[in-house]
Amino acid sequence: MTKTAQKKAKKAQVARPISSGSLRGGVQYEVMKLGNGSQATLGKLLKVQYEAFFPDGKPFEQGSMEFRLGIGAVLRGLDIGVKGMIEGEKRRLMIPSRLAYGPKGHPPLVAPDTDLLFEVDLVQCK
């Protein structure tokens, strides 16, 4: 892991949320930054930037992706956690393993039955 990745993981663990709550299936969220654009609703095409972490804060993936919300194009926990976000918003999502990769995991990166943490920025919503 690079020094930059280590710093980002540590920063992710200490930043204070604006608000937090629980969603369907046990997904927990924390709003880290408010948005001011369109709302992510089912069927909309979303562009997000994300960082993915293990429960201990160790990062394992980062990037950007586009997907249509609610059609199963991403992990179920991401679909649940991103729904309702406002363009420009940043959320931290705690996703239980059953809504991530479940008992099969995602070898070689994610072991079976691993809960995951995602930091997601909603870049575009159309």
C-alpha positions as CSV (number, residue, x, y, z in Angstrom):
1,M,0.0,0.0,0.0
2,T,1.3,3.4,-0.9
3,K,1.8,6.2,1.6
4,T,-1.0,8.2,-0.1
5,A,-3.4,5.3,0.2
6,Q,-2.5,4.9,3.9
7,K,-3.1,8.6,4.5
8,K,-6.5,8.4,2.7
9,A,-7.6,5.4,4.8
10,K,-6.6,7.1,8.0
11,K,-8.4,10.3,7.0
12,A,-11.5,8.3,6.1
13,Q,-11.6,6.9,9.6
14,V,-11.4,10.2,11.4
15,A,-13.6,12.5,9.3
16,R,-16.9,13.5,11.1
17,P,-20.2,12.9,9.3
18,I,-22.8,15.6,8.8
19,S,-25.6,13.0,9.3
20,S,-26.1,9.2,9.4
21,G,-28.7,6.5,9.3
22,S,-29.7,3.0,8.4
23,L,-31.1,1.8,5.2
24,R,-32.7,-1.4,3.9
25,G,-30.9,-4.6,4.5
26,G,-28.6,-3.2,7.3
27,V,-26.7,-0.8,5.1
28,Q,-25.4,2.1,7.3
29,Y,-24.6,5.5,5.8
30,E,-22.9,8.7,6.9
31,V,-23.2,11.9,4.8
32,M,-19.7,13.4,4.7
33,K,-20.5,16.2,2.2
34,L,-23.8,17.7,1.1
35,G,-24.8,17.9,-2.6
36,N,-26.9,20.4,-4.5
37,G,-27.9,18.8,-7.7
38,S,-30.3,16.1,-9.0
39,Q,-31.3,13.2,-6.7
40,A,-30.4,9.6,-7.5
41,T,-33.6,7.7,-8.1
42,L,-34.3,4.3,-9.6
43,G,-33.5,4.1,-13.3
44,K,-31.2,7.1,-13.4
45,L,-27.7,6.9,-14.9
46,L,-25.2,7.7,-12.2
47,K,-21.5,8.4,-12.4
48,V,-19.6,7.9,-9.1
49,Q,-16.1,8.0,-7.8
50,Y,-15.4,5.6,-5.0
51,E,-12.9,4.1,-2.6
52,A,-13.4,0.7,-1.1
53,F,-12.0,-0.4,2.3
54,F,-12.0,-3.5,4.5
55,P,-13.5,-3.1,8.0
56,D,-10.0,-2.4,9.4
57,G,-9.6,0.6,7.1
58,K,-7.3,-1.0,4.6
59,P,-8.2,0.2,1.1
60,F,-8.5,-2.4,-1.7
61,E,-10.0,-0.6,-4.7
62,Q,-10.7,2.9,-6.0
63,G,-12.0,4.3,-9.2
64,S,-15.0,5.7,-11.0
65,M,-17.9,4.0,-12.7
66,E,-21.2,4.7,-14.4
67,F,-24.3,2.5,-13.7
68,R,-28.0,2.7,-13.9
69,L,-29.5,2.7,-10.4
70,G,-31.6,-0.2,-9.3
71,I,-31.0,-2.8,-12.0
72,G,-28.3,-4.8,-10.2
73,A,-25.3,-3.5,-12.1
74,V,-23.4,-3.0,-8.9
75,L,-23.3,-4.6,-5.4
76,R,-26.7,-4.6,-3.9
77,G,-25.4,-2.6,-0.9
78,L,-24.2,0.1,-3.3
79,D,-27.5,0.3,-5.0
80,I,-29.2,0.7,-1.6
81,G,-26.7,3.2,-0.3
82,V,-26.5,5.4,-3.3
83,K,-30.3,5.7,-3.8
84,G,-31.4,9.1,-2.6
85,M,-28.0,10.8,-2.8
86,I,-27.9,14.3,-4.3
87,E,-25.4,15.1,-7.0
88,G,-22.2,16.4,-5.4
89,E,-22.9,14.5,-2.1
90,K,-20.3,12.2,-0.5
91,R,-21.4,9.2,1.6
92,R,-19.6,6.6,3.6
93,L,-21.4,3.3,3.3
94,M,-21.0,0.3,5.6
95,I,-22.2,-2.7,3.7
96,P,-22.9,-6.0,5.3
97,S,-21.3,-9.0,3.5
98,R,-24.7,-10.4,2.4
99,L,-25.2,-7.2,0.3
100,A,-21.6,-7.2,-0.9
101,Y,-19.8,-10.4,-2.1
102,G,-21.4,-12.7,0.5
103,P,-20.2,-16.2,1.3
104,K,-18.3,-16.6,-2.0
105,G,-16.2,-13.4,-1.6
106,H,-14.4,-11.9,-4.5
107,P,-11.1,-13.8,-4.7
108,P,-8.3,-12.9,-4.4
109,L,-9.2,-9.4,-3.0
110,V,-12.2,-10.0,-0.7
111,A,-12.6,-13.0,1.6
112,P,-15.9,-14.7,2.0
113,D,-18.4,-13.1,4.4
114,T,-16.5,-9.8,4.6
115,D,-18.3,-6.5,5.4
116,L,-17.1,-3.6,3.4
117,L,-16.8,0.2,3.7
118,F,-17.2,2.5,0.6
119,E,-16.7,6.2,0.3
120,V,-18.8,7.3,-2.7
121,D,-19.0,10.7,-4.4
122,L,-22.0,11.2,-6.7
123,V,-20.4,13.0,-9.6
124,Q,-23.3,13.0,-12.1
125,C,-27.0,12.0,-12.1
126,K,-29.0,12.0,-15.3
